[in-house]
Amino acid sequence: MPSEASTQKRVTISDVARYAGVSNATVSAVLNNKGTVKDSTRRRVLEAIEKLNYRPSGAARRRLQPTLHRTIGLVVKEVDNPYFADIFLGARAVANQHGYTVLITSSESDFTSEHRIVDLLADKDVDGLIINPLLEEQADLSHLFELKRRNIPFVLIENVLGLQANIVDVDNVAASKEATRYLIEGGHERIIHFAGPRYSLHTEERIEGFRRAFSETNLIFREDMIVYAGARLKDGYEKGLAYFQEHRDNPPTAVTCYNDLVAIGLMRALHQLGIKVPDQVSIIGYDDIAIAEYLPIPLTTVRVPKTEMGAKAAELLIRQIEGANGRGGSDAVERIFLQAQLVVRNSTRPLK
C-alpha cells in the first residue's frame, strides 16, 4: 500500500505563499535566508512552511539554490547484476557532462523496498529518477503513477502498461526471434526457452520472439517449450537441474535463456549432470554481460546496448528536468527502442 505521504499532493511554493499571504518571490527569499524580508513576514512564511509540511523537491531546491549539486536517482532491481552496472556507466557519463551526479540504489527484487526507495528519493534527494521497475503479480506500482501525477521527472528502463512515461528499452521481440531462428536454421528442432519472471513485459516479449521464430517455419510451437526459470544465477541452475533430470530420456538440443545469468546457471547444472555444451545442448543467453565472453565455454548471447540505454535514459531525464525548470527542455513522452544483436560464440553448434 502507498504511504499516506505519497498519496497527498506535493505542497508547492505557491501553496506556502497563498497560505502566508505573500508572493512566491517572498517565500523564495525566506528559504534563501535573504535579509530583505521583514521579520513579521518571515515568521508568517516559516509558520506556513511548518503548518503545510513543505519540503522542496530537488528541482525546486535547484531553483532556490542553484549552487546545490544536481542529483539523479537510478533505481534497479538487482545491484549484483552486471547488466545494471553498464546502464549506470552510460547514465553517469551523460550526467557528468551536464553537471549531475547519479546515485544508484537497488530494490533487491522487493516491490515494498522499491516503493519506499522511490518515495524517499522523490521527496528528498533527487531531481529525477531512472527506474527499472519490479513487475510481479503482487507488485504495487502506484508509486510510479504517483510520480506521474506529481510531475516528478522519471524515465523507465522497461515498459509499464497503461503508464504514459519516458521509456528506453530494446526490441526484445526481434532479438529473441533472431536468436531462435539461428538455432532453427542450424538444424535444431527440440528447442526450449528458459523464461524470466512472470508478469515482466521483457519476459513476455522474449517469449513472443521465440514463438514467432517457430511460426515462420514448418516447426510446431508448443506451450511446454516455455519453461519459467527466473532471472538469477540460481534460477538457471536449479531449473536446469530439475528440467534435465526430468527430461533425461528426450532432452532438448538447445535452450534460449531469459538472460546471461540464467544461461550461466544452466551451464553449471548441465556440467554437474554430465551433459556437454555445446556437443549435446546448445545455449544462448541474453544481455552480453562482460563475463559471457570469458567463460570456459564463451557464451553465445544477444548483445543489449546497455551503456547506450543508460546514456539515452539520462539524456531523456535531463531534458525532462530542465523542461520543468523552464530551461527549454521537453515534457513530451518519448519511447526509445534500441536494437540488440546476436553474438555467436562457443556455447552453440549447428546440427547440420
N, C-alpha and C positions, 0 to 999 in steps of 0.2 A: 504494500500500500504506500502511496506517496505521503511524505511528511506534510504536516499542516502548513509549514513554511512554504513548501514547494507548490501548494495549491492556491496560495494567495498571490494577488497581482503585485509585482515589484513596485515598491514605493519610489517615486522619482523626485528629482529636484523640484519639478513643478508642483507636486503634491505638498512638499515641505513649504514652498513659497506661498502656496494658496492657504495653507493652514496658518502660517505665521503672518499673512497679510503683507508680504513683501514681494519684491521681484526675484526672478531666478538669479540675476546678477548679484543681488544681495546675499542670497544663500551661498553662492559660489565664493563670495568674498569672505563669508564667515568660515566656510570649510577650508579656505586657504589661509585663514588667520590674518587677514589684512586688517590694518588699523583704521580703515576708513569708515567702519560701521559703528554707529552709536552703541553704547553698552546696553541700553534698553532693547534696542532692535536685536543685538547679538543674543541676548538672553531669550527673546521670543523665538528666534531661529533655532537655538540649541534645544529649547523645550519642545519645539515641533519635531526636531530630529529624534529626540528621545521618545516622544509620545508615539510617533509613527514608526519607530524602529527602522529608520532609514539607513541603508547600507549601500554606498555607491558601488555600482558594477565596475568591472575592470575598465570598460570603455569610458564610463563616467569619471572614474578616477583619473584617467588619462587626459580628459578634457580639463579637469580641475588642476591637475599637477602634471604637466607634460613631461617633466623630467623623470617620472616614475618609469621603471623598466617595463617594457611590454612583455606579456607572457601568453603563450598558447598552451592549452592542456591537451595532451594526447592520451586517450583512454583506450587501452587494448584489453583483449580477453586473457592473454597468457604472456606474461613478461618473459618467460623462458623459451618462447617460440622464436627462432631466428627470423621468421617471416616479418615479425613486427619490428625487429631491430633495424631491418633495411628500410621499412616505412619511416621509422623515426629518423634515420640518417638523411633521407630525402627531405622530410619536413624541416629538419633542423637547418639544412643547407640554405633553403629558401628563407626560412625565418630569420636566420642570421643576416642575410642580405638586406632585410627590411627592419632590422633592429629589434627583433623579437627573440625571446628565449622559449624553448619548448620544454615543458615539464611532462614527463611520461609517467603514467601510473597504470596499474593493472587491476581488473576486477577478479582475476583468477577464476574466471568462468562462473561467477556467482552473481546473479542478477540483483540481489539485495545490495551487495557491495558496489556494483556498478551504479545503481540508483543513488546510493549515498555519496559516492565519489563525484558523480556529475553534479548533484545538487550543491555539494560543498565547493567545488571549483567554480561553478556558475555564480554562486553568491559572493565569493570572497576573493578569489585569486587570479582569475584569468580574463583575458579579453575575448577569447573564443575557444572553441573545442573542436578537436578532431576525434571522432569516436568510431571504434569498431564494436558495434553493439552485440550483446549476447542475445541470441534468438533461440528460445526454448519454449516448450509447451506452456510452462508455468511463468515465463518471463513477463514482468510488468514493465511495459515500455512507456508508461505515462510520463516519465521524466523527459523523454525525447519530445513528445508532443508539448510538454510544458516549456521546454526551451524555445520551441517554435512560437508558442503563444506569447512568451515574454520577450520575443525579439532578441534573444541571445544568439550571437553568431555561432554556427557549428557546421561541420562537414562530416558526412558518414563515409566509412570505408566498408560498405555493404548496405544494400538497399533494405529499407523497411517499408513494406507495402502499406499504402494509404497515407504516408507521410511525405509531403512536398518539401524536400530538403536537398541541399547540395550533396552530390554523391560523386565519389571517384571509385571506380571498380574496373574489373576486366570482363571481357566477353567470355564467361565461363562455358556457355553452351558450345560455342565454336571451338574453344580449346579442348574441351573434353571429347568432342566429336572427332577432332583431328587425332588425338591420342588413340582413341578406339579404332578408328579407320586404319591407322598404322598397323595395329595388331591384326586386324581382319585381312588387310592386303598382304600380310606376311604369312597367311595361311592358318591363323588361329581361329577356331570356332567356339571352343569351350572357354569363354571369357567371362569373368565376373567383375563387379565393381564394388570395392570396399568404400561405402558411402560415409559421409560425415555425419555430424549431429542432426537429428531430426529437427524440423521446423526452421532450419537455416536455409535461406534462399540460395546460398552458394551450394549447399548440398543438392537442392532441387535442380539447380541449373546444370550441375555436373552430371547428375543422373539423366537429365534431358539430353545432354550432348551424347552420352553413352547410348541412349535409346535411339537417337536419330541416326547414329552411325550404322546401327543394325537395320533401320528402316530403309536405308539406301542400298541394301544388298539383298541377296536371296536368303540370308540367315534369319532365323526367327528369334525375336527378343522374348524373353520370359521374365516374369517378375522375380523369380528366385535367383536371377543373375545379380540382383541388388542385395548386398549384404551390409546392413548398417553396422559400422565399426565405431566411428568417433573421429577425433582429431588429434589424439596424442600418441606418443610412442607406445605406451602400454596398451592402448586400444588396438593398434595394429598387431601387437604381439599376442595379446590374449585372444582376440578374434581369429587371428591366423592359426594359433594352436587348435582352437576349438573347431574351426571350419575344416581344416585339412585333416584333422583326425576323424571327423565325421564323414568326410567325403574321400577317404583314402582309396576306395575302390574305383572311383571315377573322378579324379581331381580335375580342376580347370588347368588349361595350359598357360593362361595369362590372367593377370589381375591389374586393373587400373585402380588407383587409390585416391582418396579424397585429398591427401596432401603428402608431402615427403616424410613427415614424422610417422604417419601410419604405414607408409611403404617400408621405412627402415625397421619399424617394429615387426612388420610381417616378414621381412628378410631374416631377422633373428629367429623368429618362430620356425620358418622353413629350415634354417640351418640346424636348429635343435631337433627337428623331425627327420633330418637326413635327406631333405628334398633340395636338389641343386637348382640354383638360379644362375643363368637362365636356361640351363640344359633341360630341366623338367618344367619349370614355371617361369614365365617372363613377368616382370613387374615394372609398372610405370607409376611414378609419383606425380606430385603437383606442387608447384611453387618454385622449385630450384633453389633451395636454401644452400648456403655455401658448402656445407659438408657433403652434399649429394655427389659432388664431383670427386671427392676424396675417400669415399667408402672403399672397402676391399673389392667390392664389385660396384664400380661407378654407376649411379642410378640414372636410368632414362626417366625424364620428367618433363613437365610442362613449365617453361620458364615464365613466371609472372614478373612484370616490370615493377617490382616492389618499391625501389628507390624513386622511380618516376611517379608512382602512385602517391607516395608521401609528399613529393615536391608539388604535384598538382593540387593535392588537398590543402597544403599550406598556402599556395597561391590563391585558391578559391576563398579560403577563410580570411586571408588578409584583405582581399578585395571587399569581402562582406563586412569586416570590422571597420575598414576605413570608409566604406559607404555609410555605415551607421554613424560615423564620426563627422560626416559632412565633408569628406575629403575626396569626393568624386568616385568612390567605389560603387559596385553594383550590388543591388539586393535581389536581382532576378535569380531564380533557381537554375542551377547548371548541373547537368548529369554527364560525366565524362567516363567513357568506357574504353580502356586501353586494350591492345591486342597482346595475347600471350602466344608462345610458340613452343612446339615440341623440340626437345633437345635429346637426341639419341645417344645413349652411352652403352654400357655393357650388361645391363640387367634385362635386356630383351634380346630375342633372336627370332628370325623367321623360321617357320616350319616347312617352307617350300622354297 
